[in-house]
Amino acid sequence: MKVRILLCAVLAAAAVAGFAPKQQPVPSSFGGEKFITRPSRDSVLGFSFPAEIVEVLVKGGQQVKRGEPLIRARDEDVRAQRDLAKLITEVDLDVQKAQYGVDLARVEFDAQKELRDKKAGGNVIDYARAEATLKARTVDLEIAKHERKQQALQLAIRQAQLDRLTILAPFDGVIDDVIVDVGQVKRETEPVLRIVNTDPLWIDVPTPTSQTLTRGLKTGDPAWVVLDLPGDGAGKVWKAKVIEVGAAADPASNTRRVRVELANPSQWPSGMTAWVRFTPPEGEWAARVVEPDKRAAAK
């Protein structure tokens, strides 16, 4: 009996040892500089004037495309003004009327001119009156055309005022938070929502100035990143690239800002801890590098 129990215990221990998950290396052992990821685009949106919210078209976590409507404010009065301006610009009766006046004045002037040239009648006063009338009608036509241009500009102004009452997505991204509801009146510049783009992620790495100079870091240089991820993402090294190197060093910390861009098709959230290095990883970390085109399969 004791032999059987001992044998079972040995088999159980062997099974546990065989199927236990492999211990992942500690991210801090990767080396490099430690910092926090951030969105590559991040905007807090609001109206530049007091506005009553009548429609909220999105919610937190929703993917949106650039130009997609997000929030709409009350706009009936501005819409009516826009429609009136549009109606005025669609009709050119004033220009037509002015043109007919020019045509009639020209007929009368040509008749007076012909009489004068042939010395077949007419008088100086009638000729001068016809000439002045033609010039006046020509001015009326130019005024009508000028007013048409003004009406077109008024329509553009009304349309711009109407457009400002709908907040559109400024870029492709994800709605992080909606902080307004229907019926609320928001003061000017008061935030109503936040939109971010986390693909790619950015990491503004405070890199020792000496390292940036020694390695000659520049835009386009490769970088390697380890993120503090759970599950399958733990212990992987992600290829990234340098997109900016700060021109000014911080004398207090003796560092320069190096912005690293990391493709993020997995849509990891921003704000995660990251370790970044600008030399290829060594040892067991070298075998954990994931190329960007294999990122989706590694999710």
NUBADO-663705 format. One line per 2 residues: number of its first residue (from 1); their letters; for each residue x, y, z of C-alpha. Coordinates in Angstrom, 3 decimals. Example, Ala and Ser with C-alpha at 12.3 -4.5 7.8 and 13.67 -1.06 7.14 Angstrom:
1 = AS = 12.300:-4.500:7.800; 13.670:-1.060:7.140
END
This chain:
1 = MK = 0.000:0.000:0.000; 2.783:2.409:0.956
3 = VR = 4.624:1.530:-2.278; 1.507:2.358:-4.325
5 = IL = 1.041:5.718:-2.590; 4.708:6.571:-3.077
7 = LC = 4.511:5.615:-6.770; 1.423:7.796:-7.284
9 = AV = 3.151:10.726:-5.610; 6.195:10.365:-7.854
11 = LA = 4.017:10.173:-10.985; 2.024:13.226:-9.913
13 = AA = 5.189:15.216:-9.277; 6.533:14.220:-12.682
15 = AV = 3.297:15.248:-14.363; 3.294:18.623:-12.655
17 = AG = 6.921:19.186:-13.608; 6.234:18.190:-17.198
19 = FA = 3.190:20.356:-17.755; 3.971:23.375:-15.575
21 = PK = 4.225:26.606:-17.617; 7.722:27.730:-18.371
23 = QQ = 8.796:30.564:-16.113; 8.989:33.830:-18.073
25 = PV = 12.044:36.031:-17.574; 11.597:39.152:-15.481
27 = PS = 11.037:42.141:-17.858; 13.503:44.262:-15.903
29 = SF = 16.258:41.799:-16.864; 15.761:42.881:-20.480
31 = GG = 17.676:46.046:-19.707; 17.166:49.307:-21.543
33 = EK = 15.146:52.299:-20.425; 11.864:51.978:-18.562
35 = FI = 8.936:54.211:-19.423; 5.183:54.266:-20.172
37 = TR = 3.397:53.823:-23.498; 1.072:56.556:-24.744
39 = PS = -1.377:56.961:-27.644; 0.082:58.224:-30.896
41 = RD = -2.960:60.519:-31.257; -4.858:61.898:-28.278
43 = SV = -7.525:64.632:-28.418; -10.032:65.927:-25.902
45 = LG = -12.854:67.475:-27.926; -15.443:70.102:-27.095
47 = FS = -17.353:73.039:-28.555; -15.803:76.506:-28.789
49 = FP = -19.140:78.057:-27.748; -22.018:77.160:-25.364
51 = AE = -24.007:74.278:-26.853; -26.964:72.090:-25.916
53 = IV = -26.331:68.419:-26.652; -29.121:66.773:-28.671
55 = EV = -27.426:63.591:-29.897; -24.571:61.389:-28.693
57 = LV = -23.618:59.082:-31.553; -20.769:57.097:-29.969
59 = KG = -19.784:55.382:-26.748; -16.569:54.500:-24.973
61 = GQ = -14.488:51.829:-26.688; -16.057:52.391:-30.109
63 = QV = -13.832:52.429:-33.191; -14.404:55.481:-35.410
65 = KR = -13.086:56.784:-38.715; -11.882:60.283:-39.478
67 = GE = -14.808:62.576:-40.298; -17.388:60.385:-38.568
69 = PL = -19.940:62.421:-36.529; -19.603:61.950:-32.763
71 = IR = -21.687:64.573:-30.936; -24.394:66.881:-32.282
73 = AR = -25.628:70.092:-30.642; -28.946:71.888:-31.174
75 = DE = -28.807:73.496:-34.601; -32.351:74.275:-35.815
77 = DV = -31.866:78.045:-36.011; -28.487:77.850:-37.731
79 = RA = -29.783:75.172:-40.111; -32.703:77.436:-41.083
81 = QR = -30.313:80.316:-41.746; -28.175:78.021:-43.867
83 = DL = -31.217:76.846:-45.842; -32.304:80.452:-46.434
85 = AK = -28.857:81.410:-47.675; -28.832:78.344:-49.912
87 = LI = -32.241:79.247:-51.357; -31.036:82.759:-52.181
89 = TE = -27.906:81.521:-53.952; -29.834:78.989:-56.019
91 = VD = -31.854:81.736:-57.781; -30.145:84.304:-60.031
93 = LD = -33.215:86.342:-61.053; -31.541:89.582:-59.975
95 = VQ = -28.652:88.955:-62.357; -31.039:88.037:-65.165
97 = KA = -33.047:91.213:-64.589; -29.902:93.331:-64.641
99 = QY = -28.777:91.622:-67.848; -32.114:92.367:-69.527
101 = GV = -31.719:96.009:-68.484; -28.298:96.130:-70.136
103 = DL = -29.649:94.523:-73.313; -32.519:97.041:-73.553
105 = AR = -30.233:99.979:-72.854; -27.824:98.782:-75.525
107 = VE = -30.618:98.585:-78.107; -31.655:102.161:-77.361
109 = FD = -28.059:103.382:-77.391; -27.272:101.628:-80.682
111 = AQ = -30.364:103.207:-82.239; -29.357:106.676:-81.079
113 = KE = -25.796:106.103:-82.272; -26.997:105.021:-85.710
115 = LR = -29.202:108.116:-86.039; -26.292:110.321:-85.064
117 = DK = -23.814:108.638:-87.410; -26.217:108.857:-90.363
119 = KA = -27.329:112.318:-89.350; -30.851:111.069:-89.829
121 = GG = -32.344:112.665:-86.751; -32.050:112.471:-83.008
123 = NV = -30.296:114.975:-80.860; -27.335:115.241:-78.547
125 = ID = -29.431:114.980:-75.403; -31.142:111.731:-76.468
127 = YA = -27.775:110.221:-77.419; -26.169:111.237:-74.113
129 = RA = -29.168:109.916:-72.183; -29.003:106.529:-73.972
131 = EA = -25.239:106.311:-73.390; -25.586:107.120:-69.687
133 = TL = -28.450:104.665:-69.319; -26.354:101.872:-70.854
135 = KA = -23.477:102.621:-68.480; -25.856:102.688:-65.483
137 = RT = -27.438:99.363:-66.458; -23.956:97.857:-66.906
139 = VD = -23.067:98.979:-63.376; -26.344:97.464:-62.117
141 = LE = -25.344:94.153:-63.703; -21.924:94.207:-62.029
143 = IA = -23.562:95.036:-58.694; -25.931:92.076:-59.096
145 = KH = -23.002:89.762:-59.866; -21.078:91.130:-56.874
147 = ER = -24.076:90.525:-54.613; -24.205:86.944:-55.896
149 = KQ = -20.630:86.462:-54.722; -21.538:87.916:-51.330
151 = QA = -24.506:85.535:-51.107; -22.213:82.594:-51.851
153 = LQ = -19.886:83.706:-49.059; -22.852:84.074:-46.692
155 = LA = -23.860:80.503:-47.530; -20.320:79.308:-46.782
157 = IR = -20.410:81.131:-43.433; -23.783:79.614:-42.491
159 = QA = -22.577:76.165:-43.526; -19.423:76.554:-41.411
161 = QL = -21.538:77.644:-38.431; -23.741:74.592:-38.906
163 = DR = -20.761:72.254:-39.248; -19.328:73.513:-35.948
165 = LT = -22.429:72.206:-34.162; -21.414:68.629:-34.967
167 = IL = -18.150:67.255:-33.577; -16.415:64.985:-36.078
169 = AP = -13.649:62.482:-35.439; -10.363:64.276:-36.232
171 = FD = -8.600:60.986:-37.008; -9.138:57.224:-37.054
173 = GV = -9.185:55.997:-33.479; -11.107:54.755:-30.481
175 = ID = -13.468:56.704:-28.244; -11.829:56.565:-24.830
177 = DV = -14.541:58.317:-22.834; -17.793:60.209:-23.424
179 = IV = -18.376:62.766:-20.667; -21.653:64.285:-21.829
181 = DV = -25.277:63.222:-22.226; -28.289:64.381:-24.210
183 = GQ = -29.861:67.535:-22.798; -26.737:68.870:-21.133
185 = VK = -25.567:72.378:-21.920; -21.807:72.596:-22.240
187 = RE = -19.889:75.811:-21.797; -17.300:76.845:-24.352
189 = TE = -14.114:74.751:-24.287; -15.690:72.332:-21.786
191 = PV = -14.679:68.778:-22.813; -17.317:66.362:-24.095
193 = LR = -15.244:63.321:-25.133; -11.758:61.952:-25.596
195 = IV = -10.564:60.074:-28.674; -7.236:58.257:-28.952
197 = NT = -5.321:56.232:-31.493; -3.261:53.431:-29.945
199 = DP = -2.074:51.837:-33.173; 0.717:52.667:-33.219
201 = LW = 1.719:53.305:-29.612; 4.360:55.893:-28.755
203 = ID = 6.960:55.697:-26.027; 8.829:58.905:-25.170
205 = VP = 11.944:57.317:-23.735; 14.167:59.501:-21.485
207 = TP = 17.441:58.163:-22.882; 20.828:59.072:-21.412
209 = TS = 22.303:61.830:-23.530; 25.627:60.010:-23.729
211 = QT = 23.903:56.953:-25.204; 22.115:58.998:-27.882
213 = LT = 25.431:60.563:-28.903; 27.533:57.399:-28.720
215 = RG = 25.075:55.380:-30.767; 24.151:58.314:-32.998
217 = LK = 20.446:57.652:-32.544; 18.342:59.054:-35.373
219 = TG = 14.941:58.732:-36.989; 14.426:55.284:-38.500
221 = DP = 16.782:53.430:-36.156; 15.450:50.132:-34.755
223 = AW = 14.383:49.655:-31.173; 13.347:46.629:-29.145
225 = VV = 10.514:46.761:-26.629; 9.297:44.509:-23.830
227 = LD = 5.847:45.303:-22.466; 4.491:44.368:-19.065
229 = LP = 1.842:42.085:-20.590; 0.009:39.091:-19.130
231 = GD = -0.647:35.776:-20.867; 0.813:35.014:-24.282
233 = GA = 2.280:38.486:-24.637; 4.498:38.106:-21.591
235 = GK = 8.207:37.738:-22.248; 8.048:38.725:-25.925
237 = VW = 10.299:41.317:-27.513; 8.591:43.599:-30.033
239 = KA = 10.432:45.302:-32.880; 9.860:49.071:-33.009
241 = KV = 11.523:52.122:-34.535; 12.750:55.560:-33.558
243 = IE = 10.641:58.368:-35.059; 11.998:61.392:-33.159
245 = VG = 15.106:62.366:-31.239; 14.768:65.471:-29.097
247 = AA = 17.037:68.351:-30.035; 17.426:69.527:-26.422
249 = AD = 18.833:67.514:-23.513; 17.503:67.833:-19.965
251 = PA = 20.460:68.964:-17.846; 18.806:67.849:-14.582
253 = SN = 18.479:64.202:-15.654; 21.092:64.287:-18.434
255 = TR = 18.628:62.648:-20.827; 17.082:63.318:-24.238
257 = RV = 13.612:62.423:-25.392; 13.651:59.613:-27.934
259 = RV = 10.224:58.809:-29.328; 9.745:55.158:-30.259
261 = EL = 6.824:53.969:-32.373; 5.428:50.484:-31.759
263 = AN = 2.864:48.877:-34.079; -0.140:47.784:-32.060
265 = PS = -2.608:45.701:-34.105; -3.501:43.864:-30.891
267 = QW = -4.925:47.146:-29.538; -3.110:46.966:-26.203
269 = PS = -4.106:49.923:-24.043; -1.760:52.827:-23.565
271 = GM = -0.275:53.516:-20.156; 1.572:50.184:-19.866
273 = TA = 5.110:49.909:-18.560; 7.685:49.287:-21.277
275 = WV = 11.405:48.572:-21.373; 13.140:49.933:-24.475
277 = RF = 16.631:49.319:-25.752; 18.393:50.471:-28.889
279 = TP = 20.725:47.488:-29.301; 19.666:43.954:-30.247
281 = PE = 18.680:41.852:-27.227; 21.058:39.143:-26.071
283 = GE = 20.839:35.742:-24.435; 17.397:34.223:-24.024
285 = WA = 15.804:37.555:-25.012; 17.225:37.266:-28.527
287 = AR = 15.011:34.241:-29.205; 11.906:36.100:-28.073
289 = VV = 11.931:38.810:-30.757; 8.633:39.105:-32.670
291 = EP = 8.772:40.775:-36.062; 6.008:43.290:-36.878
293 = DK = 4.468:41.154:-39.658; 4.070:38.266:-37.165
295 = RA = 2.379:40.471:-34.585; -1.194:39.486:-35.471
297 = AA = -0.453:35.778:-35.175; 1.117:36.346:-31.771
299 = K = -1.984:37.959:-30.271
END
